Amino acid sequence: MLARAERVAYGRGGLLSVTQAARLLSVAPGKVEEWVESGLLPAMPDAKGRPQISRQVIEHRREIADLLSADEFISASPERLAS
């Protein structure tokens, strides 16, 4: 469960649902779920166990996606995405 202090640290709108993240990345929610399950996209559970993803992480991924083709983005290692 995501502690209240952690939620507050991200601020209002700082954490996104899978659906919101998918919309911002222009992919299907199922793809975001795959990335979360495989560890390519960090997430933390909310009080009901649903993954919540940092808006900052998603915005960083969008910037990278703009620079790379979709295939490169999907296959990029977490280390490459973090740079």
Secondary structure, DSSP 8 states (H G I E B T S, - for coil): ---HHHHHHH-TT-EE-HHHHHHHHTS-HHHHHHHHHHTSS--EE-TTS-EEEEHHHHHHHHHHHHHS-HHHHHH--HHHHH-
